[in-house]
């Protein structure tokens, strides 16, 4: 039963009895993607995406048939320093237009324990699509005390090679590996 509940949480599902797939929407105000990389060995630099959109369709009878899609404008990146953001959006890296999107679409969910799973999906970044695996941990599934509806949340991590996405400028002085930490909340759609 715990595995079924965890699969529900990983797909950001609710707690209703077995039913057809149900839609959940990401809570943009409580969902973040944080990334870190080594800067010439002197520091660990952080960046973030927030306020992104996503939709989850969950099939409680067959969690592997569930799907998760998330997207955000590349220019929604937050770096904490305006010049760094400008450099990231320059031809050295993204050369991003106002409508350039970053997206993730799940292709499979493998429950690995009572509170862990691997979510495989296609990440499109800088017009390159690659398969990635997120190591996910269940935070909580249940009724949101203020919203009064089904809610779910989890954390996930992965490591990307930025050169895989055509973003390898200044590697290896600036690390090619980028660690990604995700924290997501979602509410059952009405």
Secondary structure as GFF3:
##gff-version 3
##sequence-region A 1 190
A	DSSP	alpha_helix	2	10	.	.	.	ID=ss1
A	DSSP	beta_strand	22	26	.	.	.	ID=ss2
A	DSSP	three_ten_helix	28	30	.	.	.	ID=ss3
A	DSSP	beta_strand	32	39	.	.	.	ID=ss4
A	DSSP	beta_strand	43	50	.	.	.	ID=ss5
A	DSSP	beta_strand	53	58	.	.	.	ID=ss6
A	DSSP	three_ten_helix	63	65	.	.	.	ID=ss7
A	DSSP	beta_strand	67	73	.	.	.	ID=ss8
A	DSSP	three_ten_helix	74	76	.	.	.	ID=ss9
A	DSSP	alpha_helix	82	88	.	.	.	ID=ss10
A	DSSP	beta_strand	101	111	.	.	.	ID=ss11
A	DSSP	beta_strand	116	125	.	.	.	ID=ss12
A	DSSP	beta_strand	128	143	.	.	.	ID=ss13
A	DSSP	beta_strand	150	161	.	.	.	ID=ss14
A	DSSP	three_ten_helix	162	165	.	.	.	ID=ss15
A	DSSP	beta_strand	177	188	.	.	.	ID=ss16
###
